Amino acid sequence: MSTPNQLQLEQQLKDKDDLINWFTSNKGTINNNLQIEYSNESGYNVKLTKDIKDLDINTNDPLITVPKDLTINIDLALDFFKDNKDYSIEFPSSKDKNRNKVLKLFLCKLYYSYQSNSTLTDNSNRDLVEFYKPYLNILTNSLSKIGHLPYTFNLSEKKLFENTDLLYFTRLNLDSILDEWSDLISSINTSNESEQSKINNDLKNYLKLKESVQDNQD
């Protein structure tokens, strides 16, 4: 009988193979000297197939090529929200240093639409989720699976790095991320009263959330 860890590994390996097949069938290329691996301990990794001293790689040969059609890019995000009937959003100008916040929102929209199997009102939206499914499938669905990063340290882990630059800059970065989030959420309007109520409630709790980060809470 397979253990939970074995089942997880089997599923992740299948997801990896599905992603590679999707990538290569859409004109993406991976150099023959590279292979993509997965382990429960370290997640996804790209490794050389042999010792680097034994490789004969032409410097003009790309290691990986990614066609633009496979990328989740800012143009795709802007087109999505411009054509969306359920939401309106104030678009940042090209000079806005946080212009990619719309891209982040778009990725979240794709990801959670896929995770929740929600019915998307527009066929083109469903097509987008279906197209990117092999990529969305490998994204982590839990902060605990991201790994041991300063942003997800618990209180005891933070204690080990007390009074260091690591925690100082982590707090600064989190503060900046929360400001970006608040700015983005404030620019969204929707005709769905329930959704708008959730947005308004999130914004009300924004200052409390920010204070908890500044206070170094878990």
N, C-alpha and C positions, 0 to 999 in steps of 0.2 A: 504494500500500500504506500502510495507516494505521500511524503510529508508536505506540509504547507510551503516550506522553502523549495522543495523540488518542483512543486506545481507552479510556484512563482517563477522559478528559473525557466521551466519549460514554456510558460506563456511569454516571458520576456524574449526568449530566443525566437519564438514564432513571430512576435512583433518585430524583432530585428530583421528577420528574413523578409517579412512583408514590406518593411520600409526600404530595404535594399532593392527588392524587386520593383517596387513603385518608382524608386529613384532612377534606377538604370533603364527601366522601360520608358521613362520620360526624358531620355537623353542625358541623364546625369552620368558622370564617369568617376570611377575610383581606380587609382593606379594599382596594377597587379601586385606591387610590393607592399600594399596595405591590406589589412583585414580588420573588420569591425567585430568586436567581441562584447559579451555581456557577462557580468557576474553579479550575484546578489550583494557582494561586499563592496564592489567599486563601480557598479553601474555600467554604462556604455563607454567603451574605449576604442580608439583607433591605434592599432599596433603594426609594426613592421613584420613582414613574414619571415625575415631572417636577420641575422646580425648586420648592423649598418655597414661594417667593414667589408661584408661580402656582397653588398648591393652595387649595382652599376646603373645609376639613375641619371639620365640626361637632364641637365638643369633646365632644359626647355620643356621637359615633359611635366604637365601639371599633375599634382598628386590627386586633387579632387576638382571636378568642374561642376558647378551648379547652374543650370539654366535659369534665367530670370523667371520663367513661367512657373518654376517650382517654389520661388521665394514668396514669403508673406511680407509684402513690402508696403511702404507708405501710400503709394498710388492705389493699390488694391483696397487699402483701408479707407482712404478718402472716397473712392468710388462707392464702396459699400454703404457708408453713412449718408452720402449724398442721395443715393437711390432708396434708402430705407424709409418705409412709410410709417414705421412705429416710433422712430426717434428723430429728433433734430439735434444738431450739435454745432456749436460755434467753432469753426475750424481755425487752428492757429496759423499765423502767417509763416511764410518760408523763413523769416528771420527769427522766429520763436525758437529759443534754444531747447525747448521741451516739445518740439513738433512731433517727436516720435511717441508722445503720450497717446495719440490717436491710434497708432499702430499697436500699442500695448492693449488698448481697449478692444481693438478688433480681434487680436489673438485671444483675449479672454472670452469674447463673444463666441468665436468659433469653438473654443475649447469646451466651454460650459454648455453650449448647444449640443455638442457631440456627447458630452458626459451624461447630460440629462435626457438625451434622446427627445428633446423638445421639438414640437412641430413648428417649423419655420414657415412663415406666411408666404414666402416667395420661393418659387422653384429654383431660381438662381442661387439663393442662399443655401438651400438644401444641397445643391450641386457643389458649392464651395466646401461645405463640411464633408461631403462624401469624397471629394477629390483629395483633401488634405488628411483624410482619416488615418492613413498609415503613419503620418507624422504626429498627429494629435494623440494617437494611440500610445506613443512612447513617452509623452510628457507625464511627469510625476503628478499624482493626484493628492499629494499630501506633503506638507512642509517637513514632516518627519523623514520623508524619503529623499529630500534634497541633499542631506548629508550634514556633516558637522561644519557649518559655516557660522561666522559671527552673528549673522542676522537671525539664526535660529538657535543660538545658545540658550540653554536654560540658566536659571539663577546660579546654580553651583558651578557651571562651566564659566559663566561670566566672572565669578569670584576669582577664578584662577588668573584672569587677565586684568584684574582691577588695577587702575592707575597706569594703564599702558596706552600707547597710541592706538592700538587695535580697537579698543572699545570706544575711544574718543571719536575716531573717524567713523566707526560704525553708527554711533548715535547721530553724527552730522549727516551721514548718508540717509539714514532712516528718516530723519527730519525733512530732508529734501524730497525724499520719495513721497512722504505724506502730504507735503505741500503740492507736489505735482498731482497726486491723486485728488486732492480737494479741488484744485483748479480745474481738472478734467471733469469731475463729477458735477461741478457747479455749471459747466457749460452744456450739460445734457438736459433736454426737455423731451417728455413723452406724453402722448395722449392717454396712455394707460394710467389711470389714477392710482392703482395699487403699486405700480413700478415707481411712479413719481413720489409716492408716499415713502417708499423705501429709500429713495435717493435723499429726500429731505431729512429722513431720520438719520441716515449715515452722516450727513453734514452736521447735524446737531451734535452727534457724538464725536465729531472730528477733534475738537479741542481736548476732550477727555482722552482720546486715543493718543494724541500727541503728547499730552502730559505724562501718560503712562510710559511712553518710550523715553521721554526725557528723564523720568524717575528710575529708568533702568529696570522696569518691571518685566516679569516673565511673559 
